[in-house]
Amino acid sequence: MSGIHIPGGGPGNQTFDTIGFDGDDTLWHNESLFSMTQDRFRALLAHAADPTDLDRRLLEAERANLRVYGYGIKGFVLSMIETAIAVTDGKVAARDLQSLIDFGKAMLDHPVELLPGVAEVVEALASRHRLVLITKGDLFDQESKIARSGLSELFHAVEIVSEKDPATYRRVMDRHGIDPARFLMVGNSVRSDILPVLATGAHAVHIPYAITWAHEEAEVPDDHYRRLDSVRDLPALLAAW
């Protein structure tokens, strides 16, 4: 099976009643938009800070602000504004603050672009499995992206959560009567989509995205999950699992 990597041994005889999908960077592009906006942020503040130092300070602000703003574009924009104020010692121009706000609006208005193969694979799997979308971030933004993705009707349920940890996944599974032993989560983030799912006794498939936000980086487990190069390989993996 080209493109399929099976850590810790070959497939077994497991079948799944329910398949969970992450949204951002699993079904549609997301982190690339943040990356492009951060490039614009660096250019805007090039006169005030070294790019490496600016990236570090922005990441620190984002991490500190997660407990206040949560995940998503709005928190990212507020963190950029906070960083801009800090690196200029409070002298950032009003026009630059307006530019940062405009960057955020452009991100929110950006079209939803599905990853290659997603539409076909999700539609095919929806005819054989109960699908649940479990995505993390700002409620308004995530609802908008899901609606614009054209995939919403294929999911039995949609769960927009503020954090992805074992307790969150257990609550989702309990709410929908899902047996962890017969649940498979598919996502791009080891930290959010793989490790906490495995901790519940469920199963996971990791499909890495080209860009990973530093906050989402984590050590890949040695066993008990599968890794694919593309979502197009998922049906073949399920057939062999």
C-alpha positions as CSV (number, residue, x, y, z in Angstrom):
1,M,0.0,0.0,0.0
2,S,2.0,3.0,-1.3
3,G,2.0,6.0,1.0
4,I,0.8,4.0,4.1
5,H,3.2,3.7,7.1
6,I,2.3,1.3,9.9
7,P,4.4,1.8,13.0
8,G,4.7,-1.1,15.3
9,G,3.4,-3.8,13.0
10,G,0.9,-4.6,10.3
11,P,-2.9,-4.1,10.2
12,G,-5.1,-6.3,12.3
13,N,-8.8,-7.2,11.9
14,Q,-10.2,-4.0,13.5
15,T,-13.4,-2.5,12.1
16,F,-14.8,0.9,13.0
17,D,-18.3,2.0,13.5
18,T,-17.4,5.7,13.7
19,I,-14.6,7.7,12.1
20,G,-13.7,11.1,13.4
21,F,-12.1,13.8,11.2
22,D,-10.2,16.9,12.2
23,G,-11.0,19.9,10.1
24,D,-8.1,22.4,9.8
25,D,-5.2,21.0,7.8
26,T,-6.9,17.6,7.6
27,L,-9.9,18.4,5.4
28,W,-9.0,21.9,4.3
29,H,-6.0,24.2,4.2
30,N,-5.5,26.4,7.3
31,E,-1.9,26.7,8.6
32,S,-0.7,27.9,5.2
33,L,-3.0,30.9,5.6
34,F,-1.5,31.7,9.1
35,S,2.0,31.2,7.7
36,M,1.4,33.7,4.8
37,T,-0.1,36.2,7.3
38,Q,2.9,35.8,9.6
39,D,5.1,36.6,6.6
40,R,3.2,39.9,6.2
41,F,3.5,40.5,9.9
42,R,7.3,40.2,9.7
43,A,7.5,42.6,6.7
44,L,5.3,45.1,8.5
45,L,7.5,45.1,11.7
46,A,10.9,44.6,9.9
47,H,11.9,48.0,11.1
48,A,11.3,47.2,14.8
49,A,12.5,43.6,15.3
50,D,14.6,40.8,13.9
51,P,12.3,38.2,12.2
52,T,13.5,35.3,14.4
53,D,12.9,37.4,17.5
54,L,9.6,38.5,16.2
55,D,8.5,35.0,15.6
56,R,9.6,33.9,19.1
57,R,7.7,36.8,20.7
58,L,4.6,36.2,18.7
59,L,4.6,32.5,19.6
60,E,5.0,33.4,23.3
61,A,2.1,35.8,23.1
62,E,-0.1,33.2,21.3
63,R,0.7,30.5,23.9
64,A,0.0,32.9,26.8
65,N,-3.2,34.1,25.2
66,L,-4.7,30.6,24.5
67,R,-6.4,30.5,27.9
68,V,-8.0,33.9,27.3
69,Y,-8.8,33.8,23.5
70,G,-8.6,30.2,22.7
71,Y,-7.5,28.9,19.2
72,G,-8.3,30.7,16.0
73,I,-7.8,33.7,13.8
74,K,-9.1,36.3,16.3
75,G,-6.7,35.2,19.0
76,F,-3.9,35.2,16.4
77,V,-4.6,38.8,15.4
78,L,-4.8,40.0,19.0
79,S,-1.5,38.3,19.7
80,M,0.0,40.1,16.6
81,I,-1.2,43.4,17.9
82,E,0.1,42.7,21.4
83,T,3.5,41.7,19.9
84,A,3.6,44.8,17.7
85,I,3.0,47.1,20.7
86,A,5.7,45.3,22.7
87,V,8.4,45.3,20.1
88,T,7.9,49.0,19.3
89,D,7.7,50.0,23.0
90,G,4.2,51.2,22.5
91,K,5.1,53.3,19.5
92,V,3.4,51.2,16.8
93,A,1.6,53.4,14.2
94,A,-2.2,53.3,14.1
95,R,-2.0,52.5,10.4
96,D,0.1,49.4,11.2
97,L,-2.5,48.2,13.8
98,Q,-5.2,48.8,11.1
99,S,-3.1,46.6,8.8
100,L,-3.0,43.8,11.3
101,I,-6.8,44.0,11.7
102,D,-7.2,43.9,7.9
103,F,-4.9,40.9,7.8
104,G,-7.3,39.1,10.2
105,K,-10.4,40.0,8.2
106,A,-8.7,38.7,5.0
107,M,-8.0,35.4,6.8
108,L,-11.6,35.1,7.9
109,D,-12.9,35.9,4.4
110,H,-10.5,33.5,2.7
111,P,-12.2,30.7,0.7
112,V,-12.2,27.2,2.1
113,E,-9.9,25.1,0.0
114,L,-10.3,21.3,0.5
115,L,-7.1,19.2,0.4
116,P,-6.7,16.9,-2.6
117,G,-9.0,13.8,-2.4
118,V,-10.9,14.9,0.6
119,A,-14.3,15.4,-1.0
120,E,-14.2,12.0,-2.7
121,V,-12.9,10.1,0.3
122,V,-15.3,11.6,2.8
123,E,-18.3,11.0,0.6
124,A,-17.2,7.3,0.0
125,L,-16.7,6.7,3.8
126,A,-20.0,8.4,4.7
127,S,-21.8,5.5,3.0
128,R,-20.2,2.9,5.2
129,H,-19.4,4.6,8.5
130,R,-20.8,7.1,10.9
131,L,-18.6,10.2,10.5
132,V,-18.0,12.8,13.2
133,L,-16.2,16.1,12.6
134,I,-14.2,17.1,15.7
135,T,-12.5,20.5,15.2
136,K,-10.9,23.0,17.5
137,G,-11.1,26.7,17.4
138,D,-13.4,29.8,17.3
139,L,-17.0,28.8,17.1
140,F,-18.1,31.4,14.5
141,D,-15.1,30.8,12.3
142,Q,-15.3,27.0,12.4
143,E,-19.0,27.0,11.7
144,S,-18.4,29.2,8.7
145,K,-15.7,27.0,7.3
146,I,-17.7,23.9,7.8
147,A,-20.7,25.4,6.0
148,R,-18.6,26.6,3.2
149,S,-16.7,23.3,2.8
150,G,-19.6,21.6,1.3
151,L,-19.0,18.6,3.5
152,S,-21.4,19.3,6.4
153,E,-24.2,17.0,5.2
154,L,-21.8,14.0,5.2
155,F,-21.2,14.1,8.9
156,H,-23.5,12.5,11.5
157,A,-22.4,15.1,14.0
158,V,-20.1,18.2,14.3
159,E,-18.2,18.9,17.5
160,I,-16.4,22.3,17.8
161,V,-14.2,22.2,20.9
162,S,-12.0,24.6,22.7
163,E,-9.3,22.0,23.4
164,K,-8.5,18.5,22.3
165,D,-7.4,16.3,25.2
166,P,-8.5,12.9,26.4
167,A,-11.3,14.3,28.5
168,T,-12.8,16.1,25.5
169,Y,-12.6,13.0,23.3
170,R,-14.3,10.9,26.1
171,R,-17.1,13.4,26.4
172,V,-17.6,13.4,22.6
173,M,-17.7,9.6,22.5
174,D,-20.0,9.4,25.5
175,R,-22.4,12.0,24.0
176,H,-22.7,10.0,20.8
177,G,-22.6,6.5,22.2
178,I,-19.3,5.7,20.6
179,D,-17.3,2.7,21.8
180,P,-13.6,3.8,21.9
181,A,-12.5,0.4,20.7
182,R,-14.5,1.0,17.5
183,F,-13.6,4.6,17.0
184,L,-10.9,5.9,14.6
185,M,-9.7,9.6,14.6
186,V,-8.1,11.0,11.5
187,G,-6.0,14.2,11.8
188,N,-2.8,16.1,11.0
189,S,-1.7,17.0,14.6
190,V,0.1,14.5,16.7
191,R,-0.6,16.7,19.8
192,S,-4.3,17.2,19.2
193,D,-5.5,14.3,17.0
194,I,-3.3,11.3,17.9
195,L,-1.9,11.3,21.4
196,P,-5.2,12.2,23.3
197,V,-7.2,9.8,21.2
198,L,-4.8,6.9,21.9
199,A,-5.1,7.7,25.6
200,T,-8.8,6.9,25.5
201,G,-8.3,3.5,24.0
202,A,-9.4,4.5,20.6
203,H,-7.4,4.4,17.3
204,A,-5.8,7.1,15.2
205,V,-4.5,7.9,11.7
206,H,-2.0,10.6,11.3
207,I,-1.9,12.5,8.0
208,P,0.8,15.2,8.3
209,Y,0.3,18.6,6.8
210,A,3.1,20.5,5.0
211,I,3.3,23.1,7.8
212,T,2.9,22.5,11.6
213,W,2.3,25.3,14.0
214,A,5.1,25.1,16.7
215,H,2.5,24.8,19.5
216,E,1.1,21.6,17.9
217,E,4.5,19.9,17.6
218,A,4.9,16.7,19.7
219,E,6.8,13.5,19.7
220,V,5.3,10.9,17.4
221,P,4.3,7.7,19.3
222,D,6.1,4.5,18.5
223,D,3.0,2.3,18.2
224,H,-0.8,1.9,18.1
225,Y,-1.4,4.3,15.2
226,R,-1.1,4.5,11.4
227,R,0.4,7.3,9.3
228,L,-0.6,8.1,5.7
229,D,0.9,10.5,3.2
230,S,-2.5,11.4,1.8
231,V,-6.2,11.1,2.8
232,R,-6.6,9.2,-0.6
233,D,-4.9,6.3,1.1
234,L,-7.4,6.0,3.9
235,P,-10.0,3.7,2.2
236,A,-7.3,1.2,1.4
237,L,-5.9,1.3,4.9
238,L,-9.4,0.7,6.4
239,A,-10.0,-2.2,4.0
240,A,-6.8,-3.8,5.2
241,W,-7.0,-2.9,8.9
